[in-house]
Amino acid sequence: LLRALADLDHHSGQVSLGESEQQQTSPAAWRKQIGYLPPDAIFWTETMAEYFVRFKEPAIDELLHSLELEPLLEKPMNKLSSGEKQRFGLVRLLANQPGALLLDEPTSHLDPASVTLAESAILDYQERHGCPMILVSHDNEQCRRMTRQCFSMRNKRLHAA
């Protein structure tokens, strides 16, 4: 569902965000509006410092600090844990300032302290930008903490939880 909403998978439905309709918007322009965080973040640089050097946004420094990632910027990519990469993926997502958040298991690889940091960063972004969010999680408590409405998917249909 999230991949279809982000225009990454073919679908026959209709998707809109505000006045924009996915079918009437180029995929590149649509993906700038929609922030999709996959369950496993992938980067193609040797270090995160190399990745983030092209961005000179104060928001990135703030996010790196709030997610306690500054000390890991120079660590080789192949030495980062799945959870560390996932937190860097969250920084990348929020730094792009999307108009909607599509989060697929955003904290699945994180320890409890990092879950708290990530949830706080997500909720802070959502509050400051007033954007909609769809959160996919197997953690029902997390869904209750982070959303106003919870649904479950059964037989390819959404049901109120």
C-alpha positions in Angstrom: 0.0 0.0 0.0 2.7 2.5 1.0 4.7 1.8 -2.2 1.6 2.3 -4.3 0.9 5.6 -2.5 4.5 6.7 -3.1 4.1 5.8 -6.8 6.7 3.0 -6.6 4.3 0.2 -7.5 1.7 0.1 -10.2 -1.9 0.3 -9.0 -5.3 1.2 -10.3 -6.5 3.4 -7.5 -6.6 7.2 -7.2 -4.3 9.0 -4.8 -4.2 12.7 -4.0 -2.5 15.0 -1.6 -4.2 18.3 -1.2 -4.8 19.6 -4.8 -2.2 17.2 -6.3 -3.3 14.0 -7.9 -0.8 11.3 -8.3 -2.0 10.3 -11.8 -1.6 14.0 -13.0 1.8 14.5 -11.5 5.2 13.3 -12.7 6.7 10.5 -10.6 9.7 12.7 -9.6 7.4 15.6 -8.6 5.1 13.3 -6.7 7.9 11.7 -4.8 9.1 15.1 -3.6 5.7 15.6 -2.0 5.4 12.1 -0.5 8.0 11.0 2.0 8.4 7.2 2.0 10.6 5.5 4.6 11.2 1.8 3.7 11.9 -0.7 6.5 15.6 -0.9 5.4 17.5 2.3 4.5 20.0 2.1 1.7 22.8 4.5 1.0 25.5 4.5 -1.7 28.3 6.3 0.0 31.3 5.2 2.1 30.2 7.2 5.1 27.1 9.2 6.1 29.3 12.4 6.3 29.9 11.9 2.5 26.2 11.5 1.9 25.1 14.5 4.0 27.9 16.9 2.9 25.8 18.0 -0.1 23.1 19.3 2.2 23.7 22.5 4.1 20.4 22.6 5.9 20.3 23.5 9.6 17.4 21.1 9.9 19.8 18.2 9.1 22.2 19.2 11.8 19.2 19.4 14.2 17.9 16.0 13.2 21.4 14.4 13.4 21.7 15.8 16.9 18.2 14.8 18.1 18.7 11.3 16.8 22.2 11.1 18.4 23.8 10.4 15.0 26.6 13.0 14.9 29.3 10.6 16.3 28.5 8.1 13.6 28.9 10.4 10.5 32.5 9.2 9.8 31.9 5.5 10.6 32.2 3.3 7.5 28.8 2.4 6.0 29.5 -1.3 6.3 30.1 -0.9 10.0 26.8 0.8 10.7 24.0 -1.3 12.3 20.6 -1.7 10.7 19.2 0.6 13.3 21.8 3.3 12.7 21.1 3.2 9.0 17.4 3.3 9.7 17.8 6.5 11.8 20.0 8.1 9.1 17.2 7.1 6.7 14.7 9.0 8.9 17.0 12.1 8.8 17.1 11.9 5.0 13.3 11.6 4.8 12.5 14.5 7.1 15.2 16.7 5.7 13.4 16.5 2.3 10.4 18.1 4.0 7.7 16.0 2.4 4.0 17.0 2.6 3.0 13.5 3.8 4.8 10.7 5.6 4.6 7.0 4.7 6.5 5.1 7.3 7.0 1.3 6.9 8.2 -0.1 10.2 10.3 3.0 11.0 11.6 1.7 14.3 11.8 -2.1 13.7 15.6 -2.2 14.0 15.9 0.2 16.9 16.6 -0.3 20.6 14.1 1.2 23.0 16.0 4.5 23.6 16.4 5.0 19.8 12.7 4.2 19.3 11.8 7.1 21.7 14.2 9.4 19.8 12.8 8.4 16.4 9.1 8.7 17.5 9.8 12.1 18.9 11.5 13.3 15.7 8.6 12.0 13.6 5.9 13.5 15.8 7.7 16.8 16.0 8.0 17.0 12.2 4.4 16.1 11.8 3.3 18.8 14.3 5.5 21.5 12.8 4.4 20.8 9.2 0.9 19.6 9.8 1.3 16.7 7.4 -0.6 13.5 7.2 1.1 10.3 8.1 0.5 6.6 7.5 2.5 4.4 9.8 2.8 0.6 9.3 3.9 -1.2 12.4 3.5 -4.5 14.1 3.8 -2.7 17.4 0.2 -1.8 18.4 1.4 0.3 21.3 3.5 2.4 18.9 0.5 2.9 16.7 -1.6 4.1 19.6 1.3 6.5 20.7 1.8 8.0 17.3 -1.6 8.0 15.5 -5.1 9.1 16.1 -6.6 6.2 14.2 -5.4 2.6 14.0 -6.4 0.1 11.3 -5.4 -3.5 10.5 -5.2 -5.0 7.1 -6.8 -8.3 6.5 -7.6 -9.9 3.1 -6.2 -6.8 1.3 -8.7 -4.6 3.1 -8.4 -2.0 5.9 -10.4 -2.6 9.1 -10.8 -0.3 12.1 -8.7 -1.6 14.9 
